[in-house]
Amino acid sequence: MTDATPASDADLAAQAEQIHALLRMAPGSSPAHRALHAKGVVAGGHFTASGALDGLTTASHLVDGTTDALARFSHPGGDPAVSDAIPSGRGLAVKLSTPAGSHQLVTVSSPAFLVRDGGAFIELILARAPDPETGAPDPARIGAFLEAHPEALPAIQYALTTPAPHSYGDLTYNSLNSFVLVAPDGTRRPFRYSFTPAGPAHSATPADGTELAPDHLADELAARLAADSIAFDLVVFLATDDDPIDDATAIWPERKGIVAGTLVLDRLVPDADPVIFDPTNVVAGVELSADPILQLRRLVYGLSYAQRTS
């Protein structure tokens, strides 16, 4: 397992400020909305533990019982009016209301993150900025970024080749960052997790050539929840000694996961700010890895939250 060289708190804070400012300059962005994942829809339900993590963590809600859950599906960009017909990854953020506090699990459908650290994230945002003359990113700048950061290719290839989804409920969502399970005896096991659809896909797929409506995903989810609940298994993947723990761009080799429990969503909930979903909000029995992207996410999300609620 590899360890990232930690940036100082001052460096992380400065990077977060610059990232947030650059994100707010993107077309469609507004201080009244999230800097990222601005378009979304919220659902309520519960999480029921399977018991399979017994002995691996002291977090009781991951071992036994049922916990209230709030989930937000989203588009990753900062434009709240973006069309659902535009291909890209999608997000699923879940807030579990446990006796020990709020445990928040933030996932995306991409298999990997774009960058390893804040400096590279700033380079990427600048490389993707629209050229004033064309209104589109400069291919030469994008090419130069990829030459300097080939680790970004898996995430970019996913974004370029994956069609727009027909349903939020049929996607698999991945944590990308690593966390640590803390057992009752103190044993610490790094892990990642995914939310995978529980049961066969059952959304209606439009016929070939049928254009998706701008708000198709929210409309489809509303219709689906009006008829029935939808469910996702929370699948935990334990790290091996060869897995990069602190590199969100690294895709771990395929392995058998542990189904920690099932998230069941049964109703829509108004997407009313202020609500924040922060992957660093964990509870006893779960700890953060040293992945610098985790701390950057906390800081950038905090800046976004403070601005849109000021």
C-alpha positions in Angstrom: 0.0 0.0 0.0 1.2 3.5 -0.8 1.1 6.6 1.2 0.7 10.2 -0.2 3.0 12.9 1.1 0.6 15.1 3.1 0.3 18.8 2.2 0.3 21.3 5.0 -3.0 22.6 6.2 -2.1 26.0 4.8 -1.4 24.6 1.4 -4.6 22.6 1.4 -6.6 25.7 2.4 -5.0 27.8 -0.3 -5.7 25.1 -2.9 -9.3 24.8 -1.8 -9.8 28.5 -2.1 -8.4 28.6 -5.6 -10.4 25.5 -6.7 -13.6 26.9 -5.3 -13.0 30.3 -7.1 -12.3 28.6 -10.4 -15.4 26.3 -10.1 -17.5 29.4 -9.6 -16.3 30.8 -12.9 -17.7 27.9 -14.9 -20.7 28.6 -17.2 -24.0 28.1 -15.4 -22.5 28.3 -11.9 -24.2 30.4 -9.3 -23.3 31.3 -5.7 -26.9 30.2 -4.8 -26.1 26.6 -5.6 -23.5 24.0 -5.0 -20.2 24.6 -6.8 -20.3 20.9 -7.9 -23.3 18.6 -8.1 -25.6 21.6 -8.4 -28.4 19.6 -10.1 -29.9 16.8 -8.0 -32.9 15.1 -6.6 -33.3 13.8 -3.0 -34.9 10.6 -1.7 -35.6 9.3 1.7 -35.5 5.8 3.1 -33.4 3.5 5.4 -30.3 1.4 5.5 -30.4 -2.1 7.0 -27.1 -3.8 8.0 -26.5 -7.4 6.9 -24.2 -8.3 9.8 -21.4 -9.2 7.5 -19.1 -6.5 9.0 -19.4 -7.9 12.5 -15.9 -8.0 14.0 -14.6 -5.6 11.4 -15.9 -2.3 12.8 -17.3 -0.8 16.0 -19.7 1.3 13.9 -22.9 -0.3 15.1 -25.1 0.8 12.2 -22.8 -1.0 9.8 -23.2 -4.2 11.8 -26.8 -4.5 12.9 -30.2 -2.7 12.8 -31.9 -0.2 10.5 -30.8 3.5 10.2 -32.7 6.4 8.6 -31.2 7.5 5.3 -31.3 10.6 3.1 -29.9 10.2 -0.4 -29.2 12.8 -3.1 -28.7 11.8 -6.8 -26.9 14.4 -8.9 -25.1 15.6 -12.0 -21.4 16.3 -11.2 -21.3 19.8 -12.7 -22.0 23.2 -11.2 -24.9 24.2 -13.5 -28.3 23.4 -11.9 -30.0 23.7 -15.3 -27.8 21.2 -17.1 -29.7 18.7 -19.3 -29.9 15.0 -18.2 -29.3 14.1 -21.8 -25.7 15.2 -21.6 -23.4 12.2 -21.0 -21.3 12.3 -17.8 -20.9 10.4 -14.6 -23.6 10.8 -11.9 -23.4 11.0 -8.1 -25.1 9.4 -5.1 -24.5 10.9 -1.7 -26.1 9.2 1.4 -26.5 10.6 4.9 -27.1 7.9 7.6 -28.5 9.3 10.9 -26.8 7.1 13.4 -26.8 7.3 17.2 -23.1 8.3 17.0 -23.7 11.1 14.5 -24.1 11.6 10.8 -22.2 9.1 8.6 -22.0 10.4 5.1 -21.1 8.2 2.1 -20.4 10.2 -1.1 -20.1 8.2 -4.4 -20.0 8.6 -8.1 -20.5 6.3 -11.1 -17.0 6.9 -12.4 -14.4 4.1 -11.7 -11.7 6.6 -10.7 -11.2 10.2 -9.7 -9.5 12.6 -12.2 -6.5 13.7 -10.1 -4.4 12.7 -7.1 -4.1 16.1 -5.4 -5.2 19.7 -5.3 -2.4 21.0 -7.5 -3.4 18.7 -10.3 -7.0 19.5 -9.8 -6.2 23.2 -10.4 -4.3 22.3 -13.5 -7.2 20.3 -14.8 -9.8 23.1 -14.2 -7.5 25.6 -16.1 -6.9 23.1 -18.9 -10.7 22.6 -19.3 -11.6 26.2 -19.2 -13.4 27.4 -22.4 -11.3 29.3 -24.9 -12.8 32.8 -25.2 -12.7 32.6 -29.0 -14.3 29.2 -29.5 -16.3 28.7 -26.3 -14.8 25.2 -26.0 -11.8 23.8 -24.2 -8.5 24.1 -26.1 -7.5 20.5 -27.2 -3.8 21.5 -27.0 -4.2 22.4 -23.3 -6.2 19.2 -22.6 -3.5 17.2 -24.4 -0.7 18.8 -22.4 -2.5 18.1 -19.1 -3.0 14.4 -20.0 0.7 14.1 -21.0 1.7 15.4 -17.6 -1.1 13.4 -15.8 -1.7 10.1 -17.5 -3.4 8.9 -14.3 -6.4 11.0 -15.3 -7.1 8.9 -18.4 -9.4 6.3 -16.9 -11.8 8.9 -15.5 -11.7 11.0 -18.6 -12.3 7.9 -20.9 -15.3 7.0 -18.7 -16.8 10.5 -19.1 -16.2 10.5 -22.9 -17.5 7.0 -23.7 -20.4 6.5 -21.2 -23.8 7.5 -22.6 -26.3 9.5 -20.6 -28.0 7.1 -18.1 -31.7 6.3 -18.3 -32.2 6.0 -14.6 -30.4 7.0 -11.4 -31.5 3.7 -9.9 -29.6 1.4 -12.3 -26.1 2.8 -11.9 -23.3 1.5 -9.6 -21.7 4.3 -7.5 -18.2 4.1 -6.1 -16.4 5.8 -3.2 -13.1 6.3 -5.1 -11.4 7.5 -1.9 -10.3 4.9 0.7 -11.4 4.7 4.3 -10.5 2.5 7.3 -12.6 0.1 9.3 -11.7 -0.1 12.9 -12.5 -3.3 14.6 -13.4 -3.8 18.3 -9.8 -5.2 18.9 -8.3 -2.1 17.2 -7.4 -3.8 13.9 -7.6 -1.3 11.1 -8.6 -2.4 7.6 -8.5 0.0 4.7 -11.5 -0.3 2.3 -13.5 1.3 -0.5 -17.2 0.8 -1.1 -19.8 0.9 -3.8 -23.6 1.2 -3.9 -24.8 -1.4 -6.4 -28.4 -1.9 -7.6 -30.0 -4.6 -5.6 -32.0 -6.7 -8.1 -32.4 -6.5 -11.9 -32.6 -3.1 -13.7 -36.2 -2.2 -14.3 -36.2 1.3 -15.7 -37.9 1.9 -19.0 -35.2 2.5 -21.7 -36.2 4.8 -24.5 -36.1 3.5 -28.0 -33.0 4.1 -30.1 -33.0 7.6 -31.3 -35.3 8.9 -28.7 -33.9 12.0 -27.1 -33.8 12.1 -23.3 -35.8 15.0 -21.7 -33.8 17.6 -19.9 -35.1 16.4 -16.5 -35.6 12.8 -17.4 -33.7 11.4 -14.5 -35.7 13.2 -11.8 -38.9 12.4 -13.6 -38.0 8.7 -13.9 -37.0 8.5 -10.3 -40.3 10.1 -9.2 -42.3 7.7 -11.2 -40.3 4.7 -10.0 -40.7 5.7 -6.3 -44.4 6.3 -6.8 -44.8 2.7 -7.9 -42.2 1.0 -5.6 -39.0 1.4 -3.6 -35.5 1.1 -5.1 -32.6 -0.5 -3.4 -28.8 -0.6 -3.4 -26.4 -2.9 -1.7 -23.5 -1.3 0.2 -20.6 -3.4 -0.9 -17.3 -3.1 1.0 -14.0 -4.0 -0.7 -11.1 -4.6 1.7 -7.7 -3.5 0.6 -4.7 -5.8 0.0 -1.1 -4.9 0.7 -0.7 -4.1 -3.0 -3.6 -1.6 -3.3 -2.9 2.1 -3.4 -4.7 3.5 -0.5 -4.2 7.3 -0.9 -4.5 7.6 -4.7 -8.1 8.2 -5.9 -7.0 7.8 -9.5 -6.0 4.2 -8.9 -8.5 1.5 -9.9 -8.1 -1.5 -7.6 -8.1 -5.0 -9.1 -11.5 -6.7 -9.1 -12.3 -8.8 -6.0 -15.2 -10.2 -4.1 -16.9 -7.6 -1.9 -18.7 -7.8 1.4 -22.4 -6.8 1.3 -22.6 -4.7 4.4 -26.3 -4.0 4.1 -29.0 -2.5 1.8 -30.1 1.0 1.2 -33.8 1.2 0.4 -35.3 4.5 -0.9 -39.1 4.8 -0.9 -40.0 8.5 -1.4 -38.9 11.8 -2.8 -37.8 14.5 -0.4 -37.6 18.3 -1.3 -34.1 19.2 -2.3 -34.0 22.0 0.2 -30.7 23.7 1.1 -28.9 23.9 3.4 -27.8 20.3 3.2 -24.2 19.2 2.9 -22.9 15.8 2.0 -19.2 15.5 3.1 -17.3 12.2 2.8 -15.1 13.1 5.7 -18.1 13.0 8.1 -17.6 9.6 9.5 -18.3 8.0 12.9 -16.4 5.9 15.4 -15.5 2.6 13.7 -14.7 4.3 10.4 -11.7 6.5 9.8 -10.3 8.5 6.9 -7.3 7.5 4.9 -4.5 10.0 4.2 -5.8 10.6 0.6 -5.3 14.4 0.1 -8.4 14.5 -2.1 -10.6 13.7 0.9 -9.4 16.8 2.8 -9.8 19.0 -0.3 -13.3 17.8 -0.8 -14.1 18.7 2.8 -12.7 22.2 2.4 -14.2 23.0 -1.1 -17.6 21.7 0.0 -17.4 23.8 3.1 -16.6 26.9 1.0 -19.5 26.2 -1.3 -21.9 25.6 1.6 -20.8 28.8 3.3 -21.3 30.9 0.1 -24.7 29.5 -0.8 -26.0 29.9 2.7 -24.6 33.4 3.4 
